[in-house]
Amino acid sequence: MNRIVSLFQNFNKNVAGESGAGLLNVYFTAGFPELNDTTRVLKALQDGGADLVEIGMPYSDPVADGETIQQSNDRALENGMSVRILFDQLQHMRETINVPVLLMGYLNPVVQFGIEAFCAKCAEVGVDGLILPDMPMDVYLDEYKSIFDAHGLLNIFLVTPQTSEARIRQIDEVSEGFIYTVSSASVTGSKSGVSGDMEAYFEKLDAMNLRNPRLIGFGIKDHDTFAKASSHAAGAIIGSAFIRVLQQSTDLENDIKAFVREVKNSSEAIPA
Amino acid sequence: MESIAEKKSYQVNDRGYYGTFGGAFIPEMLYPNVEELRENYLQVLADPSFQKEFNDLLRHYVGRPTPLYRANRLSEKYKTNIFLKREDLCHTGAHKVNNTIGQILMAQRLGKKRIVAETGAGQHGVATATVCALMNLECIVYMGEVDIERQAPNVARMKMLGAEVRPATCGSRTLKDATNDAMRHWINNPVDTHYIIGSVVGPHPYPDMVARFQSVISEEIRYQLKEHIGKETPDYVVACVGGGSNAAGTFYHYLDEESVKLVAVEAAGLGLTSGHSAATTALGKPGVLHGSRTILMQTEDGQVVEPFSISAGLDYPGIGPQHAWLYASGRGTFLSATDDEAVRAAFELTRLEGIIPALESSHALAVLGRLGASENETVVLTLSGRGDKDMGTYMKYID
């Protein structure tokens, strides 16, 4: 069974989330801060307690991302990162990594690699799902879905506060794994926190009784925001805030583990 | 625009594609904005009150129709019959205003309160700031830091018109980066903001909508040419291509007349093999850029290459999806001109005809000797803009 599907099936929020915490998905950019840090960062995230990991494939023109992630993309590209090198780095990933792994990126580098070859490589190294924000749903369904399916890859769709109810239903219908719930109208990293407007939107989604679980992303940066988002979904996604940790780190392994533990477990320090 | 023929094989299909190019490759955050436009644009365009307001503004505000001028001394030099479509005489100095007038009226009808735009040479930014002043809408223009430096007069014009000019500081700090930032701004402000794309690029329906607004160029060429030579069809129509909006307007009403050769001229920069070029079809491959499947300059790994041209308006690594299809289908002929060739052509036109062209348009002029047009044939070349903004560059060559 696909690791993402089984993770959500086995996840019992009442047991797992004594502090109201759900599943934590952490994004980082491949080849950042240094070219060969990809697997180190991945392993440290797992060791720290991340439940899923989203590896960003750097792109020159990441329009859905804010400044922090764009800078990490630029740096990774300067380091010489490419899709080809990423697959080399992930070749032996499954010897040590058990958590579900997703690749996130923009469509053009994937298309240039070749969709078929790309999906085959994903299956070979043990990638479980893809997030390609600029891939239209109709193109996915008409051209790519059969290839994704053949290689056991899930495609993760996004919904935003502006997504209509009809389209949310449609996305839920074609989704498997989870739905990436964008918390506000923004690119990544530009707004922080969980506002009252957002909570109303999360509650609306909750009330829709979708078939797929949801992870909330954009604006999640620490234990507080993670716990708040988790109370409205199966969990949440941290990206830009983690990239900032990597930017400032002098001891990657320990800083990463400390960050993840703090996001997931610092509830004792915070009055209920 | 009512005269648009119903069935055109080089036009967009009902799914938003030109052959294999086009579509709407956008993140979900932009989907509602683009979908709102897609659902409404044809209906708005067909509305007689929209048509009347658009045509009145083109006539009384922009100064249309622009002349179709027979350039006698230039014709003599190249031993053929050359007509210049004088878009340089439009209000604000370039064809860009045809599109911004159309889009601001569209934005008003969609109830938008704020306009965001990207600009390269600054012509589209000025044209956008102009219509925002006219219609009293807030205007934010993203412009690459590099372009802000080399197009100072246009930056000043935008500011005087009341626009906020925001520098794009990532990547190559030129047009593609300004486009990324404008898209991000739209993502962050989805409800009340309309994004006025300046060229025939971006997700469907932008390429089609912008081409329709610019199609007034060839609509006029047809009847004006008939007054000159007794027929509506020349042998060649020539235009420069960055994203390709003046070319799209110039080609529009000739797309299905195969006797008319469509010639698009890209910027070769320092030369096609120099590593400093913006000649997309010569150097690019199919892929996805700024919301559409098109041809773009990219590395083997699919990273977008930073283009190079002396002309900020042509300094773009892609072309509109319709142009990609004209190229791939063989309907269009794609040539390129280097920086030096363009500057030489600018001086030639200036000295022969007393017209100082924009650097962009000079690329089109630079291929006149390569067309192979005979003395019995007719060439219509769109002079997309005037050269005032480029005087800083031209002055360096005056010796």
Chai-1 contact restraints between the chains, C-beta under 6 A:
chainA,res_idxA,chainB,res_idxB,connection_type,confidence,min_distance_angstrom,max_distance_angstrom,comment,restraint_id
A,S60,B,Q303,contact,1.0,0.0,6.0,A-B,restraint_1
A,S60,B,V304,contact,1.0,0.0,6.0,A-B,restraint_2
A,D61,B,N180,contact,1.0,0.0,6.0,A-B,restraint_3
A,D61,B,V304,contact,1.0,0.0,6.0,A-B,restraint_4
A,V63,B,N180,contact,1.0,0.0,6.0,A-B,restraint_5
A,V63,B,M183,contact,1.0,0.0,6.0,A-B,restraint_6
A,A64,B,P27,contact,1.0,0.0,6.0,A-B,restraint_7
A,Q70,B,C170,contact,1.0,0.0,6.0,A-B,restraint_8
A,S82,B,D301,contact,1.0,0.0,6.0,A-B,restraint_9
A,L107,B,V288,contact,1.0,0.0,6.0,A-B,restraint_10
A,N108,B,G287,contact,1.0,0.0,6.0,A-B,restraint_11
A,N108,B,V288,contact,1.0,0.0,6.0,A-B,restraint_12
A,N108,B,G302,contact,1.0,0.0,6.0,A-B,restraint_13
A,P109,B,D301,contact,1.0,0.0,6.0,A-B,restraint_14
A,P109,B,G302,contact,1.0,0.0,6.0,A-B,restraint_15
A,V111,B,G287,contact,1.0,0.0,6.0,A-B,restraint_16
A,Q112,B,G302,contact,1.0,0.0,6.0,A-B,restraint_17
A,P133,B,P27,contact,1.0,0.0,6.0,A-B,restraint_18
A,D134,B,F25,contact,1.0,0.0,6.0,A-B,restraint_19
A,D134,B,P27,contact,1.0,0.0,6.0,A-B,restraint_20
A,P136,B,A24,contact,1.0,0.0,6.0,A-B,restraint_21
A,P136,B,F25,contact,1.0,0.0,6.0,A-B,restraint_22
A,L158,B,E28,contact,1.0,0.0,6.0,A-B,restraint_23
A,T160,B,E28,contact,1.0,0.0,6.0,A-B,restraint_24
A,T160,B,M29,contact,1.0,0.0,6.0,A-B,restraint_25
A,Q162,B,P32,contact,1.0,0.0,6.0,A-B,restraint_26
A,Q162,B,P190,contact,1.0,0.0,6.0,A-B,restraint_27
A,A185,B,P190,contact,1.0,0.0,6.0,A-B,restraint_28
A,S186,B,N188,contact,1.0,0.0,6.0,A-B,restraint_29
A,V187,B,R184,contact,1.0,0.0,6.0,A-B,restraint_30
A,V187,B,I187,contact,1.0,0.0,6.0,A-B,restraint_31
